[in-house]
Structures are given as structure tokens and as C-alpha cells.
């Protein structure tokens, strides 16, 4: 005997970790969501993401491999947002944070992911 779902029942699915990440992105930095999703999904996959970044000391591009659990990325991003928020709004939710100098020196989320920002 097999169980079948009634026509009006919607199966429960796990929350998408990227949606939780995107909810932590301050309004001023919500740009390139599709690119950000691809990077997030690749980094949190079993194989990870291999990319190249500019090494400012040597002036050459070096290959790096990035892989992390979603929870590590979420914590790292929230810490990064708090570092860039004004002291009086640092502990607000990211949507209510006021960024120092309007976020001028804060990386966009896709760039932060591509550079392994949670390691910093």
C-alpha cells in the first residue's frame, strides 16, 4: 500500500539557504542576485567552486577553491554587514542597518562570496 497526497496538500520542503542569505543583504547591496545564487550554490555544493582571484602582492591571478556550509557563509556575511554598519544600527536586522558612507566600501555579495569573505 502506498500513500498518496491529497490534491490540496503541498509537501513541506526545506528552506532554501540562499534565500536566508539574500534576506541578510542590506537593501543598498541587493544587486546581481542570479550571479550571487550561482556562486552560493556552487560554494555550498559537494564539489565547491574553483575560481581565480588577483593576488595584489604578485599582480597575478591565483586559482583558489572555495567550499563551505551555508551556516558558515550566513554567519560570515552577517558579521561582515555588522562591520560595515554604523555603530547605532549594527545590531539591527540587515534590512534596517545603515551602512557607513552609504556602503561605499562594502563589497557586493557576489564579490564577497567569490573572494571567500567568510575566511577574513
TORMI-895977 format. One record per atom (N, C-alpha, C): x, y, z; atom name; residue in three letters; residue number from 0. Coordinates in Angstrom, 2 decimals. Each point is the difference from the previous one (the first is absolute). Layout:
<atoms>
{atom {X,Y,Z},CA,ala,NUM}
...
</atoms>
This chain:
<atoms>
{atom {0.84,-1.18,0.00},N,unk,0}
{atom {-0.84,1.18,0.00},CA,unk,0}
{atom {0.89,1.24,0.00},C,unk,0}
{atom {-0.25,0.90,-0.91},N,unk,1}
{atom {0.78,1.23,-0.06},CA,unk,1}
{atom {-0.88,1.18,0.37},C,unk,1}
{atom {0.63,0.97,0.64},N,unk,2}
{atom {-0.73,1.20,0.41},CA,unk,2}
{atom {0.05,1.01,-1.14},C,unk,2}
{atom {-1.09,0.67,-0.22},N,unk,3}
{atom {-0.06,1.04,-1.02},CA,unk,3}
{atom {-0.47,1.29,0.67},C,unk,3}
{atom {0.53,1.10,-0.48},N,unk,4}
{atom {-0.40,1.30,0.53},CA,unk,4}
{atom {-1.34,0.41,-0.59},C,unk,4}
{atom {-0.82,0.60,0.82},N,unk,5}
{atom {-1.25,0.55,-0.50},CA,unk,5}
{atom {0.33,1.15,-0.95},C,unk,5}
{atom {-0.90,0.32,-0.88},N,unk,6}
{atom {0.23,1.03,-1.01},CA,unk,6}
{atom {0.26,1.38,0.62},C,unk,6}
{atom {-0.55,0.26,1.20},N,unk,7}
{atom {0.16,1.32,0.61},CA,unk,7}
{atom {1.16,0.06,1.00},C,unk,7}
{atom {0.82,-1.05,0.09},N,unk,8}
{atom {1.11,-0.02,0.94},CA,unk,8}
{atom {1.30,0.35,-0.72},C,unk,8}
{atom {0.73,0.94,0.60},N,unk,9}
{atom {1.29,0.42,-0.56},CA,unk,9}
{atom {1.09,-0.63,0.86},C,unk,9}
{atom {0.91,-0.75,-0.60},N,unk,10}
{atom {1.06,-0.63,0.80},CA,unk,10}
{atom {0.92,1.06,0.62},C,unk,10}
{atom {0.47,-0.29,1.20},N,unk,11}
{atom {0.91,0.91,0.70},CA,unk,11}
{atom {1.39,-0.18,-0.60},C,unk,11}
{atom {0.61,1.10,-0.36},N,unk,12}
{atom {1.36,-0.04,-0.54},CA,unk,12}
{atom {0.91,0.79,0.94},C,unk,12}
{atom {1.26,-0.34,-0.03},N,unk,13}
{atom {0.97,0.71,0.83},CA,unk,13}
{atom {0.16,1.42,-0.51},C,unk,13}
{atom {0.26,0.91,0.92},N,unk,14}
{atom {0.22,1.40,-0.38},CA,unk,14}
{atom {1.28,0.10,-0.84},C,unk,14}
{atom {-0.02,0.86,-0.97},N,unk,15}
{atom {1.15,0.20,-0.87},CA,unk,15}
{atom {1.04,0.85,0.75},C,unk,15}
{atom {1.22,-0.53,0.22},N,unk,16}
{atom {1.02,0.77,0.73},CA,unk,16}
{atom {0.36,1.31,-0.70},C,unk,16}
{atom {-0.09,0.01,-1.35},N,unk,17}
{atom {0.32,1.26,-0.69},CA,unk,17}
{atom {-1.01,1.08,0.35},C,unk,17}
{atom {-1.28,-0.36,0.14},N,unk,18}
{atom {-1.01,1.00,0.36},CA,unk,18}
{atom {0.31,0.60,1.37},C,unk,18}
{atom {0.49,-0.83,0.92},N,unk,19}
{atom {0.40,0.51,1.31},CA,unk,19}
{atom {1.19,0.96,-0.14},C,unk,19}
{atom {0.95,-0.33,-0.89},N,unk,20}
{atom {1.14,0.87,-0.25},CA,unk,20}
{atom {-0.46,1.32,-0.60},C,unk,20}
{atom {-0.84,-0.07,-1.02},N,unk,21}
{atom {-0.44,1.21,-0.69},CA,unk,21}
{atom {-0.80,0.91,0.94},C,unk,21}
{atom {-0.72,-0.58,0.93},N,unk,22}
{atom {-0.75,0.81,0.97},CA,unk,22}
{atom {0.94,0.81,0.89},C,unk,22}
{atom {1.25,-0.44,0.14},N,unk,23}
{atom {0.99,0.72,0.81},CA,unk,23}
{atom {0.74,1.08,-0.77},C,unk,23}
{atom {-0.26,0.11,-1.28},N,unk,24}
{atom {0.68,1.01,-0.81},CA,unk,24}
{atom {-0.70,1.34,0.18},C,unk,24}
{atom {0.75,1.04,0.45},N,unk,25}
{atom {-0.61,1.32,0.13},CA,unk,25}
{atom {-0.57,0.47,-1.33},C,unk,25}
{atom {-1.06,0.78,0.06},N,unk,26}
{atom {-0.71,0.47,-1.19},CA,unk,26}
{atom {0.96,0.64,-1.01},C,unk,26}
{atom {0.96,0.79,0.48},N,unk,27}
{atom {0.90,0.72,-0.90},CA,unk,27}
{atom {0.91,-0.95,-0.80},C,unk,27}
{atom {0.16,-1.23,0.46},N,unk,28}
{atom {0.92,-0.93,-0.65},CA,unk,28}
{atom {-0.70,-1.14,-0.72},C,unk,28}
{atom {-1.30,0.08,-0.16},N,unk,29}
{atom {-0.75,-1.07,-0.70},CA,unk,29}
{atom {0.12,0.19,-1.50},C,unk,29}
{atom {1.04,-0.59,-0.55},N,unk,30}
{atom {0.28,0.12,-1.42},CA,unk,30}
{atom {0.59,-1.33,-0.48},C,unk,30}
{atom {-0.28,-0.37,-1.23},N,unk,31}
{atom {0.52,-1.22,-0.63},CA,unk,31}
{atom {-0.44,-1.26,0.74},C,unk,31}
{atom {-1.28,-0.07,0.35},N,unk,32}
{atom {-0.51,-1.16,0.74},CA,unk,32}
{atom {0.24,-1.32,-0.74},C,unk,32}
{atom {-0.26,-0.11,-1.31},N,unk,33}
{atom {0.24,-1.29,-0.67},CA,unk,33}
{atom {1.46,-0.45,0.08},C,unk,33}
{atom {0.93,0.93,-0.20},N,unk,34}
{atom {1.42,-0.33,0.10},CA,unk,34}
{atom {0.36,-0.43,1.42},C,unk,34}
{atom {-0.56,0.70,0.95},N,unk,35}
{atom {0.24,-0.32,1.41},CA,unk,35}
{atom {-0.52,-1.39,0.34},C,unk,35}
{atom {-1.17,-0.34,-0.51},N,unk,36}
{atom {-0.58,-1.33,0.24},CA,unk,36}
{atom {0.90,-1.10,-0.57},C,unk,36}
{atom {0.50,0.21,-1.21},N,unk,37}
{atom {0.86,-1.00,-0.63},CA,unk,37}
{atom {1.25,-0.22,0.83},C,unk,37}
{atom {0.62,1.08,0.45},N,unk,38}
{atom {1.22,-0.11,0.82},CA,unk,38}
{atom {-0.30,-0.68,1.33},C,unk,38}
{atom {-1.10,0.40,0.65},N,unk,39}
{atom {-0.38,-0.58,1.28},CA,unk,39}
{atom {-0.25,-1.50,-0.15},C,unk,39}
{atom {-0.77,-0.36,-1.01},N,unk,40}
{atom {-0.30,-1.42,-0.23},CA,unk,40}
{atom {1.26,-0.81,-0.30},C,unk,40}
{atom {0.91,0.57,-0.78},N,unk,41}
{atom {1.24,-0.70,-0.33},CA,unk,41}
{atom {0.88,-0.19,1.24},C,unk,41}
{atom {0.13,1.05,0.80},N,unk,42}
{atom {0.84,-0.07,1.19},CA,unk,42}
{atom {-0.55,-1.00,1.02},C,unk,42}
{atom {-1.31,-0.09,0.10},N,unk,43}
{atom {-0.60,-0.90,0.99},CA,unk,43}
{atom {-0.23,-1.41,-0.55},C,unk,43}
{atom {0.37,-0.23,-1.26},N,unk,44}
{atom {-0.14,-1.34,-0.57},CA,unk,44}
{atom {1.13,-0.90,0.48},C,unk,44}
{atom {-0.13,-1.29,-0.29},N,unk,45}
{atom {1.03,-0.96,0.42},CA,unk,45}
{atom {1.33,0.25,-0.69},C,unk,45}
{atom {-0.04,0.49,-1.24},N,unk,46}
{atom {1.25,0.23,-0.74},CA,unk,46}
{atom {0.59,1.38,0.23},C,unk,46}
{atom {-0.78,0.94,0.51},N,unk,47}
{atom {0.51,1.34,0.26},CA,unk,47}
{atom {0.16,0.82,-1.28},C,unk,47}
{atom {0.65,1.15,0.13},N,unk,48}
{atom {0.21,0.92,-1.12},CA,unk,48}
{atom {1.49,0.26,-0.15},C,unk,48}
{atom {0.50,-0.20,-1.20},N,unk,49}
{atom {1.38,0.35,-0.30},CA,unk,49}
{atom {-0.03,1.26,-0.85},C,unk,49}
{atom {0.73,1.01,0.42},N,unk,50}
{atom {0.00,1.29,-0.67},CA,unk,50}
{atom {1.40,0.59,0.06},C,unk,50}
{atom {0.18,1.16,-0.61},N,unk,51}
{atom {1.29,0.70,0.05},CA,unk,51}
{atom {-0.22,1.37,0.60},C,unk,51}
{atom {0.96,0.42,0.80},N,unk,52}
{atom {-0.01,1.33,0.59},CA,unk,52}
{atom {1.35,0.65,-0.19},C,unk,52}
{atom {-0.02,1.32,-0.07},N,unk,53}
{atom {1.24,0.75,-0.17},CA,unk,53}
{atom {0.76,0.07,1.31},C,unk,53}
{atom {1.24,-0.46,-0.02},N,unk,54}
{atom {0.89,0.14,1.15},CA,unk,54}
{atom {0.70,1.34,-0.16},C,unk,54}
{atom {-0.35,0.94,0.86},N,unk,55}
{atom {0.52,1.36,-0.14},CA,unk,55}
{atom {1.50,0.08,0.26},C,unk,55}
{atom {0.55,-0.95,0.74},N,unk,56}
{atom {1.45,0.01,0.26},CA,unk,56}
{atom {0.78,-0.33,-1.26},C,unk,56}
{atom {-0.42,-1.04,-0.72},N,unk,57}
{atom {0.74,-0.41,-1.19},CA,unk,57}
{atom {-0.57,0.60,-1.29},C,unk,57}
{atom {-1.23,0.50,0.06},N,unk,58}
{atom {-0.63,0.54,-1.19},CA,unk,58}
{atom {-0.50,-1.08,-0.95},C,unk,58}
{atom {-0.03,-1.25,0.46},N,unk,59}
{atom {-0.45,-1.11,-0.83},CA,unk,59}
{atom {-1.29,-0.59,0.54},C,unk,59}
{atom {-0.73,-0.66,-0.87},N,unk,60}
{atom {-1.21,-0.70,0.42},CA,unk,60}
{atom {0.38,-1.38,0.53},C,unk,60}
{atom {-0.56,-0.33,1.15},N,unk,61}
{atom {0.26,-1.31,0.59},CA,unk,61}
{atom {-1.31,-0.77,0.10},C,unk,61}
{atom {0.10,-1.30,-0.20},N,unk,62}
{atom {-1.18,-0.86,0.07},CA,unk,62}
{atom {-0.27,-0.35,1.46},C,unk,62}
{atom {-1.26,0.11,0.41},N,unk,63}
{atom {-0.40,-0.36,1.35},CA,unk,63}
{atom {-1.22,-0.91,-0.05},C,unk,63}
{atom {-0.14,-0.81,1.02},N,unk,64}
{atom {-1.16,-0.89,0.10},CA,unk,64}
{atom {-0.79,0.41,1.24},C,unk,64}
{atom {-1.29,0.26,-0.19},N,unk,65}
{atom {-0.87,0.44,1.09},CA,unk,65}
{atom {-1.07,-1.04,0.26},C,unk,65}
{atom {-0.18,-0.35,1.26},N,unk,66}
{atom {-1.06,-0.92,0.39},CA,unk,66}
{atom {-0.34,0.28,1.45},C,unk,66}
{atom {-1.30,0.08,0.30},N,unk,67}
{atom {-0.43,0.28,1.37},CA,unk,67}
{atom {-1.44,-0.43,0.19},C,unk,67}
{atom {-0.36,-0.23,1.24},N,unk,68}
{atom {-1.39,-0.28,0.35},CA,unk,68}
{atom {-0.79,1.31,-0.03},C,unk,68}
{atom {-1.28,-0.04,-0.34},N,unk,69}
{atom {-0.80,1.22,-0.03},CA,unk,69}
{atom {0.03,0.78,1.32},C,unk,69}
{atom {-0.03,-0.70,1.14},N,unk,70}
{atom {-0.02,0.69,1.29},CA,unk,70}
{atom {1.26,0.84,0.21},C,unk,70}
{atom {1.15,-0.49,-0.47},N,unk,71}
{atom {1.26,0.73,0.13},CA,unk,71}
{atom {-0.05,1.27,-0.85},C,unk,71}
{atom {-0.53,-0.12,-1.21},N,unk,72}
{atom {-0.11,1.16,-0.88},CA,unk,72}
{atom {-0.96,1.03,0.60},C,unk,72}
{atom {-1.14,-0.45,0.51},N,unk,73}
{atom {-0.98,0.92,0.60},CA,unk,73}
{atom {0.61,0.76,1.17},C,unk,73}
{atom {0.71,-0.70,0.88},N,unk,74}
{atom {0.61,0.66,1.15},CA,unk,74}
{atom {1.07,0.99,-0.46},C,unk,74}
{atom {0.82,-0.41,-0.96},N,unk,75}
{atom {1.05,0.89,-0.51},CA,unk,75}
{atom {-0.57,1.26,-0.63},C,unk,75}
{atom {-1.08,-0.15,-0.79},N,unk,76}
{atom {-0.62,1.15,-0.65},CA,unk,76}
{atom {-0.61,0.93,1.04},C,unk,76}
{atom {-0.67,-0.54,0.99},N,unk,77}
{atom {-0.61,0.85,1.03},CA,unk,77}
{atom {1.08,0.76,0.76},C,unk,77}
{atom {1.10,-0.65,0.33},N,unk,78}
{atom {1.12,0.68,0.67},CA,unk,78}
{atom {0.56,1.11,-0.89},C,unk,78}
{atom {0.12,-0.28,-1.30},N,unk,79}
{atom {0.50,0.99,-0.94},CA,unk,79}
{atom {-0.94,1.21,-0.08},C,unk,79}
{atom {-1.29,-0.25,-0.02},N,unk,80}
{atom {-0.98,1.09,-0.02},CA,unk,80}
{atom {0.13,0.85,1.26},C,unk,80}
{atom {0.16,-0.65,1.13},N,unk,81}
{atom {0.12,0.73,1.27},CA,unk,81}
{atom {1.27,0.86,0.04},C,unk,81}
{atom {1.07,-0.50,-0.60},N,unk,82}
{atom {1.25,0.78,-0.08},CA,unk,82}
{atom {-0.20,1.27,-0.82},C,unk,82}
{atom {-0.87,-0.05,-0.98},N,unk,83}
{atom {-0.22,1.12,-0.90},CA,unk,83}
{atom {-1.20,0.86,0.35},C,unk,83}
{atom {-0.68,-0.32,1.09},N,unk,84}
{atom {-1.16,0.78,0.43},CA,unk,84}
{atom {0.43,1.07,1.00},C,unk,84}
{atom {-0.77,1.05,0.07},N,unk,85}
{atom {0.29,1.03,1.00},CA,unk,85}
{atom {-0.22,-0.61,1.39},C,unk,85}
{atom {0.76,0.46,1.00},N,unk,86}
{atom {-0.09,-0.60,1.34},CA,unk,86}
{atom {-1.42,-0.05,0.58},C,unk,86}
{atom {-0.80,1.01,-0.27},N,unk,87}
{atom {-1.35,0.04,0.57},CA,unk,87}
{atom {-0.97,-0.96,-0.69},C,unk,87}
{atom {0.35,-0.52,-1.18},N,unk,88}
{atom {-0.91,-0.93,-0.70},CA,unk,88}
{atom {0.62,-1.39,-0.17},C,unk,88}
{atom {1.18,-0.21,0.55},N,unk,89}
{atom {0.74,-1.25,-0.19},CA,unk,89}
{atom {-0.80,-1.24,0.39},C,unk,89}
{atom {-0.83,0.10,1.01},N,unk,90}
{atom {-0.73,-1.18,0.49},CA,unk,90}
{atom {-1.43,-0.08,-0.50},C,unk,90}
{atom {-0.35,0.88,-0.93},N,unk,91}
{atom {-1.31,-0.08,-0.65},CA,unk,91}
{atom {0.02,-1.15,-1.01},C,unk,91}
{atom {-1.17,-0.34,-0.51},N,unk,92}
{atom {-0.04,-0.97,-1.09},CA,unk,92}
{atom {0.67,0.67,-1.21},C,unk,92}
{atom {0.62,-0.77,-0.88},N,unk,93}
{atom {0.71,0.60,-1.14},CA,unk,93}
{atom {-0.85,0.95,-0.84},C,unk,93}
{atom {-1.28,-0.26,-0.11},N,unk,94}
{atom {-0.84,0.89,-0.79},CA,unk,94}
{atom {-0.15,1.38,0.65},C,unk,94}
{atom {0.30,0.09,1.30},N,unk,95}
{atom {-0.11,1.27,0.70},CA,unk,95}
{atom {1.35,0.58,0.40},C,unk,95}
{atom {1.08,-0.63,-0.44},N,unk,96}
{atom {1.33,0.53,0.27},CA,unk,96}
{atom {0.26,1.21,-0.88},C,unk,96}
{atom {0.71,0.96,0.55},N,unk,97}
{atom {0.47,1.14,-0.77},CA,unk,97}
{atom {1.49,-0.24,-0.21},C,unk,97}
{atom {0.41,-0.09,-1.25},N,unk,98}
{atom {1.40,-0.29,-0.31},CA,unk,98}
{atom {0.85,1.25,0.08},C,unk,98}
{atom {1.23,-0.17,0.48},N,unk,99}
{atom {0.95,1.11,0.06},CA,unk,99}
{atom {0.21,0.53,-1.41},C,unk,99}
{atom {-0.05,1.31,-0.14},N,unk,100}
{atom {0.18,0.68,-1.28},CA,unk,100}
{atom {-0.89,-0.59,-1.10},C,unk,100}
{atom {-1.19,-0.41,0.38},N,unk,101}
{atom {-0.96,-0.54,-0.96},CA,unk,101}
{atom {0.41,-1.33,-0.61},C,unk,101}
{atom {0.93,-0.70,0.65},N,unk,102}
{atom {0.46,-1.29,-0.51},CA,unk,102}
{atom {1.06,0.12,-1.08},C,unk,102}
{atom {0.58,1.18,-0.11},N,unk,103}
{atom {0.98,0.27,-1.05},CA,unk,103}
{atom {1.17,-0.99,0.00},C,unk,103}
{atom {0.45,-0.40,1.18},N,unk,104}
{atom {1.16,-0.89,0.08},CA,unk,104}
{atom {-0.36,-1.44,0.34},C,unk,104}
{atom {-1.27,-0.33,-0.08},N,unk,105}
{atom {-0.45,-1.36,0.26},CA,unk,105}
{atom {-0.12,-0.75,-1.32},C,unk,105}
{atom {0.52,-1.21,-0.02},N,unk,106}
{atom {-0.07,-0.81,-1.22},CA,unk,106}
{atom {-1.43,-0.44,-0.29},C,unk,106}
{atom {-0.28,-0.21,-1.26},N,unk,107}
{atom {-1.28,-0.58,-0.38},CA,unk,107}
{atom {0.04,-1.48,0.37},C,unk,107}
{atom {-1.17,-0.60,0.24},N,unk,108}
{atom {0.00,-1.39,0.47},CA,unk,108}
{atom {0.68,-1.00,-0.95},C,unk,108}
{atom {-0.15,0.16,-1.32},N,unk,109}
{atom {0.64,-0.92,-0.94},CA,unk,109}
{atom {1.53,0.11,0.09},C,unk,109}
{atom {0.50,1.21,0.15},N,unk,110}
{atom {1.44,0.22,0.13},CA,unk,110}
{atom {0.50,-0.60,1.31},C,unk,110}
{atom {-0.75,0.23,1.07},N,unk,111}
{atom {0.36,-0.53,1.32},CA,unk,111}
{atom {0.07,-1.52,-0.05},C,unk,111}
{atom {-0.97,-0.63,-0.65},N,unk,112}
{atom {0.01,-1.46,-0.13},CA,unk,112}
{atom {1.19,-0.47,-0.83},C,unk,112}
{atom {0.25,0.66,-1.13},N,unk,113}
{atom {1.07,-0.40,-0.90},CA,unk,113}
{atom {1.38,0.11,0.65},C,unk,113}
{atom {0.13,0.88,0.97},N,unk,114}
{atom {1.28,0.20,0.68},CA,unk,114}
{atom {0.11,-0.77,1.31},C,unk,114}
{atom {-1.00,-0.83,0.30},N,unk,115}
{atom {0.05,-0.78,1.22},CA,unk,115}
{atom {-0.07,0.87,1.24},C,unk,115}
{atom {-0.90,0.97,0.00},N,unk,116}
{atom {-0.10,0.99,1.07},CA,unk,116}
{atom {-0.18,-0.58,1.39},C,unk,116}
{atom {-0.56,-1.18,0.13},N,unk,117}
{atom {-0.22,-0.58,1.33},CA,unk,117}
{atom {1.30,-0.42,0.65},C,unk,117}
{atom {1.10,-0.07,-0.77},N,unk,118}
{atom {1.30,-0.35,0.56},CA,unk,118}
{atom {0.68,1.20,0.63},C,unk,118}
{atom {-0.38,1.20,-0.41},N,unk,119}
{atom {0.70,1.21,0.44},CA,unk,119}
{atom {-0.22,0.28,1.46},C,unk,119}
</atoms>
